[in-house]
Amino acid sequence: MRTGLLWDAPVTFQRYVEDCGASCELVTPQLCAAPFFRGSFGALIVPTGFANPVYSKTLVALRASSDRVRRYLERGGALVVFGAAIDRPDAYDWLPFRLVYRHQYGPCRVEPVESGLFEALFGGYDAAALECDGWFEEADAEVIATAAGRPVAVARRVGDGLVIATTVHEYPARSFLDAIGADRKETLF
């Protein structure tokens, strides 16, 4: 499966995805927002810190590309988005559903609500001490996991596609590509 990583420059997350068995293409904010860009991906990943201007300019591009993101999902694409890493409740307003974020970094005891998807994403980690960079105060999505009763991982189907949003501040388990549908056809972004 070909995976897109939305970030400003090459990062170790890209190599991690490749080590998990998928090819991984860096999609910079400039490419994301460019009308001529036509990448096809089974999954898109937005790493932690996407909304924090100290780390990335990705949020601006995601907002400019919100229609493109929605179409990608409706056609069957998968999107995994991590924590915003800044106290911006509106950091996820580019998604085609409501998701309100609250930033607070620290170790958390994470409780799975939907164990299959949680295990696929974070299996192998000590759920009693996972680093999280916040929680979702409002989520028009299915809760996958909570910390102190607050959602820290959610999932939502959009058309034929799937969005997984999480504030867990760890690389996902090596099996995560299978969890989001490694057999998923590549979809035009």
Backbone as CSV, one residue per row, in Angstrom:
resi,resn,N_x,N_y,N_z,CA_x,CA_y,CA_z,C_x,C_y,C_z
1,MET,0.851,-1.181,0.000,0.000,0.000,0.000,0.892,1.238,0.000
2,ARG,0.517,2.193,-0.779,1.226,3.471,-0.820,0.589,4.410,0.207
3,THR,1.424,4.991,1.055,0.967,5.853,2.137,1.543,7.245,1.946
4,GLY,0.736,8.250,2.221,1.209,9.626,2.185,1.392,10.144,3.597
5,LEU,2.496,10.833,3.837,2.772,11.446,5.133,2.760,12.955,4.936
6,LEU,1.775,13.636,5.534,1.631,15.079,5.358,2.495,15.807,6.375
7,TRP,3.622,16.338,5.897,4.546,17.053,6.778,5.432,17.958,5.941
8,ASP,6.151,18.837,6.596,6.958,19.854,5.919,8.259,19.333,5.323
9,ALA,8.838,18.324,5.934,10.152,17.818,5.524,10.248,16.353,5.948
10,PRO,11.208,15.621,5.410,11.360,14.221,5.826,11.539,14.101,7.344
11,VAL,10.874,13.099,7.921,10.965,12.826,9.355,11.085,11.315,9.557
12,THR,11.452,10.912,10.766,11.625,9.486,11.030,10.321,8.706,10.907
13,PHE,9.184,9.357,11.061,7.896,8.684,10.905,7.800,8.061,9.506
14,GLN,8.328,8.737,8.516,8.317,8.236,7.142,9.061,6.896,7.067
15,ARG,10.221,6.840,7.663,10.991,5.590,7.662,10.258,4.502,8.437
16,TYR,9.611,4.884,9.539,8.850,3.917,10.328,7.748,3.281,9.478
17,VAL,7.018,4.088,8.726,5.957,3.561,7.859,6.550,2.589,6.845
18,GLU,7.677,2.943,6.260,8.330,2.054,5.298,8.779,0.760,5.969
19,ASP,9.284,0.842,7.186,9.679,-0.359,7.925,8.481,-1.245,8.258
20,CYS,7.289,-0.665,8.282,6.061,-1.430,8.518,5.563,-2.115,7.246
21,GLY,6.236,-1.889,6.129,5.904,-2.606,4.906,5.167,-1.818,3.851
22,ALA,5.040,-0.527,4.004,4.346,0.294,3.005,5.325,1.284,2.392
23,SER,5.098,1.617,1.141,5.877,2.723,0.586,5.280,4.008,1.156
24,CYS,6.108,5.007,1.376,5.648,6.232,2.028,6.158,7.438,1.265
25,GLU,5.234,8.274,0.825,5.581,9.494,0.095,5.328,10.705,0.978
26,LEU,6.303,11.578,1.056,6.148,12.827,1.785,5.263,13.768,0.969
27,VAL,4.194,14.257,1.590,3.306,15.235,0.961,3.468,16.522,1.762
28,THR,4.187,17.471,1.205,4.447,18.729,1.901,3.190,19.596,1.902
29,PRO,3.121,20.601,2.781,1.974,21.507,2.761,1.759,22.150,1.386
30,GLN,2.845,22.461,0.683,2.719,23.069,-0.643,2.050,22.103,-1.620
31,LEU,2.443,20.830,-1.588,1.811,19.838,-2.462,0.363,19.599,-2.066
32,CYS,0.113,19.502,-0.772,-1.241,19.245,-0.277,-2.227,20.282,-0.805
33,ALA,-1.821,21.529,-0.822,-2.711,22.619,-1.233,-2.647,22.924,-2.726
34,ALA,-1.735,22.287,-3.452,-1.573,22.583,-4.883,-2.645,21.867,-5.702
35,PRO,-3.396,22.591,-6.527,-4.467,21.957,-7.298,-3.961,20.941,-8.322
36,PHE,-2.705,21.039,-8.731,-2.171,20.111,-9.730,-1.701,18.786,-9.129
37,PHE,-1.542,18.711,-7.804,-1.030,17.486,-7.182,-2.100,16.412,-7.203
38,ARG,-1.740,15.219,-7.683,-2.688,14.116,-7.805,-2.074,12.809,-7.309
39,GLY,-1.722,12.748,-6.043,-1.189,11.508,-5.492,-2.304,10.528,-5.189
40,SER,-2.008,9.246,-5.288,-2.953,8.188,-4.916,-2.379,7.421,-3.735
41,PHE,-3.196,7.267,-2.697,-2.722,6.649,-1.467,-3.802,5.749,-0.875
42,GLY,-3.372,4.657,-0.258,-4.285,3.842,0.527,-4.572,4.507,1.860
43,ALA,-3.579,5.240,2.365,-3.735,5.944,3.642,-2.920,7.224,3.633
44,LEU,-3.420,8.214,4.336,-2.698,9.460,4.609,-2.496,9.554,6.115
45,ILE,-1.318,10.000,6.519,-1.001,10.150,7.940,-0.597,11.594,8.199
46,VAL,-1.191,12.177,9.243,-0.838,13.531,9.680,-0.227,13.393,11.076
47,PRO,1.091,13.573,11.211,1.761,13.359,12.497,1.413,14.399,13.571
48,THR,1.794,14.066,14.795,1.648,14.969,15.938,2.343,16.297,15.663
49,GLY,1.689,17.377,16.055,2.279,18.708,15.919,1.853,19.447,14.676
50,PHE,0.933,18.875,13.892,0.541,19.474,12.614,-0.027,20.880,12.758
51,ALA,-0.627,21.206,13.906,-1.252,22.519,14.081,-0.352,23.524,14.790
52,ASN,0.791,23.079,15.248,1.692,23.959,15.984,2.679,24.597,15.008
53,PRO,2.603,25.917,14.806,3.476,26.568,13.822,4.961,26.484,14.160
54,VAL,5.296,26.126,15.384,6.702,25.918,15.738,7.249,24.692,15.001
55,TYR,6.382,23.698,14.757,6.801,22.447,14.138,6.449,22.346,12.664
56,SER,5.327,22.931,12.258,4.803,22.623,10.932,3.871,23.714,10.403
57,LYS,3.755,23.744,9.106,2.789,24.621,8.426,1.639,23.795,7.843
58,THR,1.500,22.570,8.314,0.538,21.634,7.743,-0.908,22.073,7.942
59,LEU,-1.254,22.671,9.078,-2.645,23.044,9.344,-3.188,23.992,8.283
60,VAL,-2.417,24.967,7.882,-2.865,25.920,6.855,-3.213,25.172,5.569
61,ALA,-2.358,24.239,5.175,-2.592,23.467,3.951,-3.799,22.550,4.090
62,LEU,-3.974,21.936,5.252,-5.130,21.067,5.457,-6.429,21.863,5.377
63,ARG,-6.442,23.039,5.948,-7.641,23.876,5.856,-7.925,24.274,4.412
64,ALA,-6.884,24.623,3.672,-7.061,24.990,2.262,-7.499,23.794,1.426
65,SER,-7.230,22.588,1.912,-7.515,21.363,1.162,-8.662,20.560,1.764
66,SER,-9.485,21.161,2.587,-10.525,20.401,3.284,-11.488,19.702,2.325
67,ASP,-11.824,20.323,1.201,-12.685,19.655,0.215,-11.982,18.452,-0.386
68,ARG,-10.693,18.590,-0.648,-9.897,17.484,-1.192,-9.850,16.328,-0.189
69,VAL,-9.673,16.630,1.087,-9.651,15.606,2.131,-10.991,14.885,2.166
70,ARG,-12.091,15.625,2.147,-13.430,15.023,2.178,-13.636,14.096,0.984
71,ARG,-13.281,14.559,-0.224,-13.442,13.720,-1.427,-12.589,12.459,-1.338
72,TYR,-11.370,12.601,-0.860,-10.475,11.455,-0.690,-11.129,10.411,0.218
73,LEU,-11.694,10.858,1.327,-12.342,9.944,2.258,-13.595,9.324,1.653
74,GLU,-14.429,10.121,1.026,-15.662,9.601,0.439,-15.388,8.516,-0.589
75,ARG,-14.269,8.617,-1.287,-13.900,7.634,-2.322,-13.238,6.385,-1.739
76,GLY,-12.993,6.367,-0.434,-12.444,5.162,0.175,-11.085,5.299,0.814
77,GLY,-10.534,6.490,0.893,-9.224,6.684,1.520,-9.287,6.561,3.034
78,ALA,-8.137,6.316,3.626,-8.011,6.261,5.088,-7.114,7.406,5.536
79,LEU,-7.468,8.017,6.652,-6.711,9.135,7.204,-6.463,8.864,8.681
80,VAL,-5.196,8.919,9.084,-4.833,8.799,10.496,-4.204,10.121,10.891
81,VAL,-4.817,10.801,11.861,-4.329,12.119,12.273,-4.044,12.098,13.772
82,PHE,-2.885,12.598,14.125,-2.430,12.597,15.510,-2.696,13.952,16.154
83,GLY,-2.173,14.164,17.351,-2.456,15.355,18.138,-1.940,16.640,17.522
84,ALA,-2.673,17.720,17.786,-2.321,19.034,17.253,-1.098,19.628,17.951
85,ALA,-0.860,19.258,19.206,0.292,19.711,19.998,0.316,21.220,20.223
86,ILE,-0.851,21.804,20.329,-0.996,23.217,20.679,-2.445,23.401,21.131
87,ASP,-2.685,24.298,22.060,-4.043,24.464,22.566,-4.881,25.277,21.585
88,ARG,-5.350,24.594,20.560,-6.230,25.168,19.533,-7.443,24.268,19.406
89,PRO,-8.546,24.605,20.038,-9.729,23.756,19.943,-10.184,23.501,18.510
90,ASP,-9.900,24.437,17.602,-10.348,24.318,16.213,-9.325,23.642,15.297
91,ALA,-8.332,22.983,15.850,-7.244,22.416,15.046,-7.710,21.354,14.055
92,TYR,-8.871,20.760,14.297,-9.375,19.702,13.418,-10.556,20.177,12.572
93,ASP,-10.730,21.479,12.431,-11.895,22.000,11.706,-11.851,21.734,10.206
94,TRP,-10.791,21.191,9.700,-10.664,20.827,8.290,-11.244,19.444,7.997
95,LEU,-11.552,18.684,9.051,-12.172,17.372,8.867,-13.653,17.533,8.548
96,PRO,-14.264,16.556,7.877,-15.682,16.676,7.515,-16.640,16.281,8.640
97,PHE,-16.215,16.416,9.875,-17.072,16.206,11.041,-16.484,16.995,12.205
98,ARG,-17.282,17.158,13.248,-16.864,17.992,14.381,-15.922,17.222,15.305
99,LEU,-14.785,17.860,15.596,-13.801,17.302,16.510,-13.122,18.482,17.201
100,VAL,-13.345,18.614,18.510,-12.815,19.738,19.281,-11.726,19.207,20.211
101,TYR,-10.569,19.842,20.152,-9.349,19.356,20.811,-8.973,20.210,22.015
102,ARG,-8.439,19.547,23.015,-7.902,20.228,24.196,-6.478,19.710,24.416
103,HIS,-5.505,20.620,24.471,-4.101,20.236,24.605,-3.688,20.153,26.065
104,GLN,-3.056,19.047,26.430,-2.418,18.882,27.737,-1.537,17.646,27.636
105,TYR,-0.235,17.859,27.628,0.707,16.764,27.422,1.036,16.052,28.729
106,GLY,1.118,14.719,28.662,1.559,13.953,29.817,1.222,12.489,29.690
107,PRO,1.760,11.676,30.597,1.450,10.245,30.588,0.016,10.023,31.051
108,CYS,-0.632,9.059,30.434,-2.032,8.759,30.744,-2.231,7.252,30.830
109,ARG,-3.218,6.874,31.607,-3.690,5.488,31.583,-4.789,5.457,30.521
110,VAL,-4.519,4.791,29.430,-5.455,4.764,28.307,-6.282,3.484,28.378
111,GLU,-7.601,3.663,28.327,-8.543,2.546,28.401,-9.184,2.332,27.037
112,PRO,-9.023,1.141,26.451,-9.675,0.885,25.168,-11.188,0.787,25.335
113,VAL,-11.911,1.363,24.397,-13.365,1.244,24.330,-13.709,0.260,23.216
114,GLU,-13.027,0.394,22.098,-13.177,-0.511,20.955,-11.848,-1.253,20.848
115,SER,-11.781,-2.426,21.480,-10.488,-3.086,21.690,-9.794,-3.516,20.406
116,GLY,-10.507,-3.931,19.389,-9.860,-4.392,18.161,-9.037,-3.312,17.499
117,LEU,-9.628,-2.179,17.274,-8.924,-1.079,16.621,-7.848,-0.494,17.532
118,PHE,-8.134,-0.387,18.825,-7.130,0.125,19.758,-5.907,-0.787,19.773
119,GLU,-6.131,-2.089,19.862,-5.017,-3.043,19.914,-4.193,-2.983,18.631
120,ALA,-4.856,-2.862,17.503,-4.132,-2.780,16.235,-3.273,-1.520,16.168
121,LEU,-3.759,-0.440,16.740,-3.019,0.822,16.684,-1.949,0.947,17.760
122,PHE,-2.246,0.476,18.967,-1.332,0.719,20.083,-0.963,-0.543,20.855
123,GLY,-1.218,-1.701,20.269,-0.835,-2.959,20.898,0.670,-3.010,21.101
124,GLY,1.091,-3.585,22.208,2.513,-3.668,22.502,3.000,-2.549,23.407
125,TYR,2.220,-1.488,23.533,2.563,-0.404,24.455,1.923,-0.677,25.810
126,ASP,2.467,-0.094,26.848,1.890,-0.176,28.180,0.773,0.860,28.268
127,ALA,-0.469,0.411,28.157,-1.617,1.327,28.145,-1.767,2.083,29.461
128,ALA,-1.091,1.632,30.506,-1.165,2.328,31.791,-0.290,3.576,31.814
129,ALA,0.574,3.741,30.805,1.488,4.893,30.805,1.801,5.346,29.385
130,LEU,0.774,5.610,28.601,0.973,6.138,27.250,1.044,7.659,27.300
131,GLU,1.945,8.232,26.541,2.017,9.690,26.434,0.875,10.173,25.540
132,CYS,0.162,11.181,25.985,-0.901,11.805,25.190,-0.673,13.311,25.203
133,ASP,-1.103,13.982,24.140,-0.950,15.439,24.124,-2.292,16.144,24.271
134,GLY,-3.273,15.450,24.817,-4.568,16.067,25.065,-5.695,15.072,24.903
135,TRP,-6.890,15.609,24.614,-8.080,14.789,24.425,-9.046,15.554,23.541
136,PHE,-10.126,14.883,23.184,-11.158,15.511,22.362,-12.341,15.869,23.253
137,GLU,-12.625,17.164,23.353,-13.743,17.618,24.188,-15.081,17.314,23.534
138,GLU,-15.120,17.369,22.213,-16.306,16.997,21.447,-15.839,16.156,20.277
139,ALA,-16.589,15.090,19.995,-16.216,14.228,18.879,-17.464,13.621,18.267
140,ASP,-17.748,14.004,17.043,-18.846,13.411,16.289,-18.299,12.149,15.611
141,ALA,-17.846,11.207,16.467,-17.177,9.999,15.997,-17.272,8.933,17.084
142,GLU,-16.954,7.698,16.711,-16.934,6.589,17.663,-15.665,6.677,18.513
143,VAL,-15.819,6.567,19.810,-14.667,6.614,20.709,-13.987,5.246,20.712
144,ILE,-12.676,5.245,20.450,-11.869,4.023,20.458,-11.208,3.834,21.818
145,ALA,-10.753,4.943,22.422,-10.047,4.859,23.705,-10.230,6.157,24.477
146,THR,-10.159,6.026,25.801,-10.270,7.185,26.687,-9.100,7.200,27.672
147,ALA,-8.863,8.358,28.256,-7.930,8.523,29.377,-8.651,9.405,30.382
148,ALA,-8.793,8.937,31.601,-9.545,9.652,32.639,-10.953,9.994,32.151
149,GLY,-11.544,9.089,31.374,-12.893,9.276,30.869,-13.019,10.202,29.673
150,ARG,-11.910,10.724,29.179,-11.929,11.648,28.035,-11.451,10.924,26.776
151,PRO,-12.101,11.152,25.648,-11.681,10.492,24.409,-10.277,10.924,23.972
152,VAL,-9.412,9.932,23.722,-8.071,10.202,23.198,-7.849,9.524,21.843
153,ALA,-8.809,8.731,21.407,-8.758,8.130,20.070,-10.188,7.917,19.608
154,VAL,-10.480,8.366,18.384,-11.818,8.242,17.812,-11.706,7.775,16.364
155,ALA,-12.804,7.228,15.853,-12.854,6.802,14.454,-14.191,7.217,13.866
156,ARG,-14.172,7.499,12.584,-15.406,7.894,11.901,-15.312,7.503,10.436
157,ARG,-16.336,6.864,9.932,-16.445,6.575,8.508,-16.953,7.826,7.807
158,VAL,-16.363,8.113,6.675,-16.803,9.217,5.821,-16.915,8.629,4.425
159,GLY,-18.139,8.460,3.939,-18.325,7.775,2.668,-17.766,6.367,2.780
160,ASP,-16.915,5.983,1.831,-16.269,4.672,1.869,-14.959,4.693,2.647
161,GLY,-14.585,5.837,3.187,-13.295,5.988,3.856,-13.396,5.965,5.368
162,LEU,-12.240,6.086,6.003,-12.138,6.010,7.451,-11.170,7.065,7.967
163,VAL,-11.581,7.761,9.037,-10.707,8.693,9.750,-10.458,8.125,11.137
164,ILE,-9.198,8.081,11.527,-8.828,7.772,12.904,-8.066,8.985,13.416
165,ALA,-8.541,9.555,14.517,-7.862,10.698,15.138,-7.478,10.295,16.552
166,THR,-6.246,10.597,16.928,-5.776,10.220,18.255,-4.811,11.262,18.803
167,THR,-4.842,11.405,20.112,-3.883,12.279,20.784,-2.772,11.473,21.443
168,VAL,-2.789,10.153,21.255,-1.709,9.317,21.784,-0.423,9.726,21.083
169,HIS,0.573,10.051,21.873,1.816,10.645,21.375,2.886,9.567,21.211
170,GLU,2.556,8.521,20.485,3.465,7.408,20.219,3.286,7.003,18.765
171,TYR,4.329,6.387,18.194,4.126,5.759,16.893,3.086,4.666,17.074
172,PRO,2.254,4.453,16.082,1.299,3.351,16.199,2.032,2.008,16.124
173,ALA,1.347,0.960,16.541,1.917,-0.385,16.465,2.242,-0.716,15.012
174,ARG,3.162,-1.632,14.822,3.573,-1.997,13.464,2.411,-2.535,12.634
175,SER,1.388,-3.046,13.287,0.236,-3.603,12.573,-0.798,-2.547,12.180
176,PHE,-0.494,-1.273,12.427,-1.520,-0.244,12.222,-1.974,-0.123,10.776
177,LEU,-1.093,-0.361,9.807,-1.514,-0.254,8.409,-2.571,-1.300,8.084
178,ASP,-2.451,-2.492,8.653,-3.487,-3.505,8.471,-4.794,-3.044,9.109
179,ALA,-4.705,-2.377,10.254,-5.900,-1.925,10.971,-6.698,-0.908,10.167
180,ILE,-6.016,-0.090,9.397,-6.738,0.924,8.620,-7.024,0.455,7.205
181,GLY,-6.648,-0.783,6.907,-7.007,-1.356,5.619,-5.888,-1.375,4.618
182,ALA,-4.857,-2.167,4.880,-3.744,-2.257,3.939,-4.216,-2.790,2.593
183,ASP,-5.334,-3.513,2.604,-5.865,-4.035,1.349,-6.738,-2.995,0.631
184,ARG,-6.884,-1.841,1.234,-7.677,-0.748,0.676,-7.053,-0.303,-0.642
185,LYS,-7.885,-0.034,-1.608,-7.349,0.450,-2.886,-6.809,1.863,-2.714
186,GLU,-5.813,2.178,-3.504,-5.280,3.535,-3.460,-6.317,4.490,-4.033
187,THR,-6.471,5.613,-3.370,-7.494,6.592,-3.714,-6.827,7.916,-4.046
188,LEU,-7.338,8.567,-5.062,-6.788,9.854,-5.490,-6.985,10.904,-4.409
189,PHE,-5.903,11.600,-4.094,-5.975,12.695,-3.121,-5.892,14.010,-3.863
